[in-house]
Amino acid sequence: MKKDIKHGRLTLPTELDFLEETQELLEKWGADAIRNSDGTELDETLLNLDAKVYSTYFVARGDNEFALQHLDETQQIFVRTDYHTATSTTLEINVQDGFLEEQIAPDTTHDPKKWWQVHNRTTDELVDVSDWSVDTETNIVTIKNTEPFHEYTVNVLVYMRWDPTQMYNHITNNWGDKAKEIPFDVRQPNSQEHMKKALRAWCEANPKVDVVRFTTFFYHFTLFFNDKRKEKFVDWFGYGSSVSPRALEAFEAEYGYRLYAEDFVQNGAYNTTFVPPSKKYLDYIDFQQRFVAEQAKALVEIVHEYGKEAIMFLGDNWIGTEPYGPYFKDIGLDAVVGSVGGGQTLRLISDIPHVKYTEGRFLPYFFPDTFFEGNDPTIEGIDNWITARRAIMRKPVSRIGYGGYPSLAYKFPKFVDFVANTADEFRTILTNIEGKKPHSKKTVAVLNAWGKLRSWQAFMVAHALHYKQIYSYMGILESLSGLDVDVEFISFEDIKAGIPEHIDVIINAGDAHTAFSGGAVWDDPTFVSNLRKWVYEGHGFIGVGEPSAYEKGGRFFQLADILGIDKELGYTLSVDKYFDKTLASHFITEDLKGDFNYGEQINNTYALTENVEVIKMDNENVTLSANTYGKGRGIYMMGIPYSHENTRILNRAIFYSLQEEDKFKQFLSLNIHTELNVYKEGHKVALLNNTNEVQLTTVYDGHGNAQDITLQPAEIKWGELNEQTLEITF
Amino acid sequence: MKKDIKHGRLTLPTELDFLEETQELLEKWGADAIRNSDGTELDETLLNLDAKVYSTYFVARGDNEFALQHLDETQQIFVRTDYHTATSTTLEINVQDGFLEEQIAPDTTHDPKKWWQVHNRTTDELVDVSDWSVDTETNIVTIKNTEPFHEYTVNVLVYMRWDPTQMYNHITNNWGDKAKEIPFDVRQPNSQEHMKKALRAWCEANPKVDVVRFTTFFYHFTLFFNDKRKEKFVDWFGYGSSVSPRALEAFEAEYGYRLYAEDFVQNGAYNTTFVPPSKKYLDYIDFQQRFVAEQAKALVEIVHEYGKEAIMFLGDNWIGTEPYGPYFKDIGLDAVVGSVGGGQTLRLISDIPHVKYTEGRFLPYFFPDTFFEGNDPTIEGIDNWITARRAIMRKPVSRIGYGGYPSLAYKFPKFVDFVANTADEFRTILTNIEGKKPHSKKTVAVLNAWGKLRSWQAFMVAHALHYKQIYSYMGILESLSGLDVDVEFISFEDIKAGIPEHIDVIINAGDAHTAFSGGAVWDDPTFVSNLRKWVYEGHGFIGVGEPSAYEKGGRFFQLADILGIDKELGYTLSVDKYFDKTLASHFITEDLKGDFNYGEQINNTYALTENVEVIKMDNENVTLSANTYGKGRGIYMMGIPYSHENTRILNRAIFYSLQEEDKFKQFLSLNIHTELNVYKEGHKVALLNNTNEVQLTTVYDGHGNAQDITLQPAEIKWGELNEQTLEITF
């Protein structure tokens, strides 16, 4: 198959009875692969097209015949009931209440007295097992000797009778009496044997499939529904659905201590990525990651035996396969494919190590919610493309793809042309830059409890979904995804031994006490003083939201001395706070017109001394500031939702934090809606217009010499770099 | 002297060389007393007017001849230096830095090693005395063996060489080389003897003074300035300026344990009223209150010996004399006078027990900032009057007064007439209601750590000053000051033994972890469950801001079950929150037009269940809601700044929390800008127009029968109550 500017690197979704048009799209878009989706099949005629064939494969669901015969091997989870207030000395709790019965079934096979727990949440104490009993018919737990007007909950080990993704699709698309796929647990003996046999059988039966797309492996991220068939809990990272008595007994045998329901339930917080991870939870993650990697490796080897490629979808049953985790490389996958919502999610895929290639699935999906008469899907398409393209310029995915029904897209000729052009542009970009490291001005490290494991995934609740509490932080990652800096994700543990030489700037961002801000990690004077010393000696620290928040020693922000900013908790209202005059102008906001959009308000941030450069305030709060600390600086931002304006503010803040304002206008495109990427190795530069309008900009070369350039809507203009003079020619 | 509608109950400030006009004002306003102020004198001609004469008296300042001879008896305070970051293993801190040298002088007479403290604030540990030394010449503390990049502070015992109020007036009014009055400590032997002698001498020398106005007694509230002659710290309640080695040694002898500098400094929070009080601090308050009461009593007795009255100004050097404290009654004062900023501060004065009368000093002051050509001081006068009048109708002060220069007021004839009319109205009100308990529909208790001691003073930083962090709570007190309910202030301790029978509704309001919300008090299951039971059995709970906030058992608000509201801290973003649909209408907001003004935003409040009545939301936060809890209800309000609209919301919330909506329209004036007060004892009702515009309203009698009434601007309309039929006739 050809691979040039016009061909290759694109995967087309397929549809039954759409052969001719599929052929036409394949040619127009230069697609070199086709794939089926959850719910679509590949027929023989499609299989014979001149394209690689991807097929979705489910390891631990989609075989109800097997699952129904082995219901004791159904996947499990610990759930916690709602709070129940005792009004007398006995209390009954129906543990099924509030959960979707089709999904959640209490496990009374394993002894509830061993696996379940009852808590008095008012005293925060465990209720002795002798004080409660379970009626296995009614699922009612009766607690005796309750304290009136204390609140009680039950932690319940349940079977998960419905795969969450299939449940979601089933309910959303009204699949009616279509079978509800029961997920089975490959840690159990029959499932273990079955998954391998089934894969072999499938490989035998599907010789024309070139690429097995695992969707995904074994354990789903935490997702359960309520009794009204609506989502009750969703955590894209949660290990909750990977538990079983067998797993926990294996854990105990290995680690020498036992995990209890509450270690997973955590008062209803369920170890989300926002909770600073406990040692126990980190142990459990490691334990399951090793198991999952080992099992996945076995499946990948089977696929390879049949001469096929093995790729993984990043999502759904991905727990334990984290591509930035320590065991991912052992699985031996050929590629990872994932969904691209913008620059951050693009980099989440494209930065994945230890695979031969990566593939991003772009928006919009070819679904009726976008592809309806009177709507122009090109608008979303362009927006998605130029948002992700910034990130592609820093680290490209190897391939792009689309999802949904091509027959829908086919009805929109303008959109078909748009994809054709986009595909050409993508292939041009790869021709120019693939394998070449773009010029990076600085190395910026995002510091939180998770570090590398959750690269590009900080602040996420449910993949790319918007939450009021996270968008003010997400902007950091979206901005960084396309900035000409190297980005690393480091954990507090990582730098306890010392901050790596190559890091220039550290960003700590998040709400107080979360895993992202850090919580109790700041109660470590050695850690705190090492960071202070590091900044003092000439590095940058950018704190966003409630950075380094931990109330101690009269400080709330433990790095208040670096930032020059702290948060008033109410105890020191009596201390006069004078430093509320904003500067008329500042290096960091030189390109900002109008107000600084800091997102959600953090109450009562204030400047500690007159030396603090208060750049922006709102409602008597400092929203943006800088503070010189030795040879470095601390920058405070209340939040920084993604926008071109804020990307520039972050970019400038990086230089300002290093006291290197003078170096800012080297290899820079001044118009904030444009960005310049430099590839020294290829003597190339790429100037991006990140809007769909004409933009005029001034481009500075490596010595700061300026030239004015006009860019057409969404244009990418390639230029030449003279490596000697650092001059740029377009 | 006459006392009727036209005469009496009013105190006039005086001015030199203003005799004739003073005489004229005395008659016009019906004043029966004159007084001097800080900075004005009473001359012989004034003393001979037909009016009682008040004279300001300073006990512990204003006699620099004595003070300079006894500098070792100057009042003292513990202050803390700013944070200093060590960058090597030694650190020098000039303890005078950042303080006003004219006010603050380090005490090196008493051994600094005993009374000062050095802290490593990064480890939150005390530095051993062997590791630091003081240069008494330079006031520099040198610390050795410091940890690089740890922060250090010094707690310093200092002399306070300038009385804070005089300092404030001196600096504000540019008094230049006028003497700086040095406050002396009457706990010291010479000062103790001097204060009594001086008072006797003064009484002898001032036979025509009828009333000695103590301004005030011994210890000033905490107020110190910075090196730029600006306020550095102000706490109207602080006991900081009452310390001395002598006091602390007496404390230790009595209580058996020693107080250290840090017990007062508290990391810079200095035991403000927002910090949940420690046992130590409560002990110290009690210790000083007893001392102050005893000493003040001795002075009052001297005044009485001379046939004069002894009254106290509520403010300035008032520490230890708290009128709602347990020892106030022992002082034997005849009266208290204080400044009136509105209803809350009116009630703060008028509710004071154990005195013969109270006097409120009304706004505006006769100062040039209001009384200048082109301005109409009547506007501020009317506003102040109708705001305070609501509270007068519930509990009147006995007298009113004004401050400043009467010559200024005299130039504004319209204002002179306004005061004359106001004085007549005030005297009419007193004639009608004095000594008669107004009809109260409910008893509402404001619950916090301070309870009765700080009645009407919750949330205050510096008397009536506005702070962003308090106005959303202050509205509760301002609203309550004029509502037809009985108001009590109770402490957490008070109700641990049980909630008094007569209380209907409890309000807990404040920012998390403050003395007003409560902090760790909510970590007490017995306390929490008793409150729950109390509401469940048919009482009301109104939570404002972050009520009952203490993170435990998966709740942030420990009474989340009552309120139906909790605050998301970030750990449970994964829990879906569905209950964000506001009701189209609700009993509580029936009279609200437009948005609910909740003041400052509390982030991330949400409804726990579908049963919660979500009344108002903003920015995805619940700002007003109700939740049925047994026979009672919990009401959540984000904040409730004072306004007529919010007063009505609070009034309705009281009834709704008791499930007594049906009783709301009894003895009610429906227009929110009007209020009805009922005096069963006198068979009278008073209908207030709380605006300066005409208002139409519907008045409901005791059975809910309605009549329409028109009120003129600021009018108070008196009516008759038929005690049998509960009908009202105007």
Interface residues (C-beta under 8 A of the other chain):
Chain A: Y83 T85 T87 H119 N120 R121 T122 T123 D124 E147 P148 F149 H150 E151 T153 T222 N226 K230 E231 K232 F233 V234 D235 G238 Q266 N267 G268 A269 Y270 T272 F274 V275 V461 A462 Y467 K468 Q469 I470 G510 D511 H513 T514 P525 V528 S529 N530 R532 K533 Y536 K552 G553 G554 R555 Q558 D561 E568 L569 G570 Y571 T572 L573 S574 V575 D576 Y578 E600 Q601 N603 N604 N619 E620 G630
Chain B: Y83 T85 T87 H119 N120 R121 T122 T123 D124 E147 P148 F149 H150 E151 T153 T222 N226 K230 E231 K232 F233 V234 D235 G238 Q266 N267 G268 A269 Y270 T272 F274 V275 V461 A462 Y467 K468 Q469 I470 G510 D511 H513 T514 P525 V528 S529 N530 R532 K533 Y536 K552 G553 G554 R555 Q558 D561 E568 L569 G570 Y571 T572 L573 S574 V575 D576 Y578 E600 Q601 N603 N604 N619 E620 G630
